[in-house]
Amino acid sequence: MAHLIADYEEKTSDLPQVDPVELIKIRMEDFGYKSIDLAKEYGDKGTISKVLNYKQVLSLTMVRKFSKLLFIPDVLIAEYELK
């Protein structure tokens, strides 16, 4: 039964691609966080600024920490282009 449900959902559900940085920004707004709050979790304000401004990619460590802090599923692993 679970296989049939999963197969049906795969055929009928088309989730949009989510920009990881935009998702982080949305969740920051949801929780009232600022970049300094992410820096406290990660430890480097400059790196956070670069990531939020598309100048540096998210590291695996950031993905793990921000996913936990912002209650985000593993969508942060999607690739995106730098500006």
C-alpha positions as CSV (number, residue, x, y, z in Angstrom):
1,M,0.0,0.0,0.0
2,A,2.8,2.4,0.9
3,H,4.4,1.7,-2.5
4,L,1.2,2.6,-4.3
5,I,0.8,5.8,-2.3
6,A,4.4,6.8,-3.0
7,D,4.0,6.1,-6.7
8,Y,0.8,8.1,-6.8
9,E,2.4,11.1,-5.0
10,E,5.4,10.9,-7.3
11,K,3.2,11.1,-10.4
12,T,0.8,13.8,-9.1
13,S,2.9,16.0,-7.0
14,D,5.3,18.4,-8.7
15,L,7.2,20.4,-6.1
16,P,8.8,23.6,-7.3
17,Q,12.5,24.1,-7.2
18,V,13.4,26.1,-4.1
19,D,16.4,28.5,-4.0
20,P,18.3,27.5,-0.8
21,V,19.4,31.0,0.0
22,E,15.9,32.4,-0.4
23,L,14.5,29.6,1.8
24,I,17.0,30.5,4.5
25,K,16.0,34.2,4.2
26,I,12.3,33.3,4.4
27,R,12.9,31.1,7.5
28,M,15.0,33.8,9.1
29,E,12.1,36.2,8.6
30,D,9.7,33.6,10.0
31,F,11.7,33.3,13.2
32,G,12.8,37.0,13.4
33,Y,16.4,36.1,12.9
34,K,19.1,38.3,11.6
35,S,22.4,37.3,9.9
36,I,24.1,37.7,13.3
37,D,21.9,34.9,14.7
38,L,23.2,32.6,11.9
39,A,26.7,33.8,12.6
40,K,26.3,32.8,16.2
41,E,25.3,29.3,15.1
42,Y,28.0,29.0,12.4
43,G,30.7,31.2,13.9
44,D,31.6,33.6,11.0
45,K,29.6,36.7,10.2
46,G,31.6,37.4,7.0
47,T,30.8,34.0,5.6
48,I,27.1,34.3,6.4
49,S,27.0,37.7,4.6
50,K,28.7,36.1,1.5
51,V,26.3,33.2,1.4
52,L,23.2,35.5,1.8
53,N,24.5,37.7,-1.0
54,Y,25.3,34.7,-3.3
55,K,29.0,35.3,-3.2
56,Q,29.8,31.9,-1.6
57,V,28.1,28.6,-1.6
58,L,26.7,26.9,1.4
59,S,29.0,24.4,3.0
60,L,27.8,21.0,4.3
61,T,28.4,22.3,7.9
62,M,26.2,25.3,7.2
63,V,23.5,23.2,5.7
64,R,23.4,20.9,8.7
65,K,23.4,23.8,11.2
66,F,20.9,26.0,9.4
67,S,18.6,23.1,8.7
68,K,18.4,22.4,12.4
69,L,18.2,26.0,13.5
70,L,15.6,27.0,10.9
71,F,13.7,23.7,10.8
72,I,14.4,23.2,7.1
73,P,14.3,19.8,5.5
74,D,17.3,18.8,3.3
75,V,16.4,21.1,0.4
76,L,19.5,23.2,1.2
77,I,21.6,20.7,-0.7
78,A,20.3,22.0,-4.1
79,E,22.9,23.6,-6.2
80,Y,22.6,27.3,-7.2
81,E,24.6,29.8,-9.2
82,L,26.8,32.5,-7.6
83,K,26.5,36.1,-8.8
